[in-house]
Every structure is written in C-alpha cells, then in structure tokens.
C-alpha cells in the first residue's frame, strides 16, 4: 500500500471539490477507503484518475422508444 491522502488533498490533486471526490469514491470510479466519516485515497490512484482521459460535459439524454 502506498502513500495515503485525505479527501481534501485528493480533491486538490485532481482539481475538483471534496464533494465531487466523495461522489467518485461512492460510485467506485476511484478507489478509496472509508474510516468512520473520513475518506482515504492512495496517491497513485488519485494521480492515475487525474491523468486518465474523460468525457467532457453532461451525458446525453436517452429518449424512450
């Protein structure tokens, strides 16, 4: 296991808010561990997420058929 950072530091590295970082962790988009009310992220995972290509913008609306 590598160096761990809290949600505030992880959000700073990625360039998002703490709330967004929490959403990513809950959704399983980025690996994290929860200790009580605190989240912990491995620095390597945070950097890998930051450097990965992502789609920009909102998802398209799906129209029912």
C-alpha positions as CSV (number, residue, x, y, z in Angstrom):
1,X,0.0,0.0,0.0
2,X,1.3,3.4,-1.0
3,X,1.0,6.8,0.5
4,X,-2.5,7.8,1.5
5,X,-4.1,11.3,1.4
6,X,-7.4,12.6,2.8
7,X,-10.3,13.8,0.7
8,X,-9.1,17.4,0.8
9,X,-5.7,16.6,-0.6
10,X,-7.1,14.2,-3.2
11,X,-9.5,16.8,-4.4
12,X,-6.7,19.3,-4.7
13,X,-4.6,16.9,-6.8
14,X,-7.5,16.2,-9.2
15,X,-8.8,19.7,-9.2
16,X,-12.3,19.1,-8.0
17,X,-14.3,19.8,-4.9
18,X,-14.3,17.5,-1.9
19,X,-18.0,16.7,-2.6
20,X,-17.1,15.6,-6.1
21,X,-14.3,13.4,-4.8
22,X,-16.7,11.8,-2.4
23,X,-19.1,11.1,-5.2
24,X,-16.4,9.5,-7.3
25,X,-15.4,7.3,-4.3
26,X,-19.0,6.2,-3.6
27,X,-19.6,5.4,-7.3
28,X,-16.4,3.3,-7.3
29,X,-14.9,5.4,-10.0
30,X,-11.8,5.9,-7.9
31,X,-10.7,3.5,-5.2
32,X,-11.0,4.8,-1.6
33,X,-11.3,3.5,1.9
34,X,-13.7,5.0,4.5
35,X,-12.7,5.2,8.1
36,X,-15.6,6.4,10.1
37,X,-16.5,9.7,8.4
38,X,-13.1,10.2,6.8
39,X,-12.1,9.0,3.3
40,X,-8.6,8.0,2.4
41,X,-7.2,7.7,-1.2
42,X,-3.9,6.2,-2.4
43,X,-1.8,9.0,-4.1
44,X,-1.1,6.7,-7.1
45,X,-4.8,6.1,-7.7
46,X,-5.6,9.8,-7.5
47,X,-2.8,10.7,-9.9
48,X,-3.9,7.9,-12.3
49,X,-7.5,9.2,-12.2
50,X,-6.3,12.8,-12.8
51,X,-4.3,11.7,-15.8
52,X,-6.9,9.4,-17.4
53,X,-8.9,10.7,-20.4
54,X,-12.5,11.5,-19.5
55,X,-15.5,12.7,-21.5
56,X,-16.3,16.4,-21.0
57,X,-19.9,17.6,-20.4
58,X,-23.1,16.1,-19.4
59,X,-24.3,12.7,-20.6
60,X,-26.8,12.8,-23.5
61,X,-30.5,12.4,-22.6
62,X,-31.9,9.0,-23.5
63,X,-35.3,9.2,-25.2
64,X,-37.7,6.3,-24.6
65,X,-38.7,4.3,-27.7
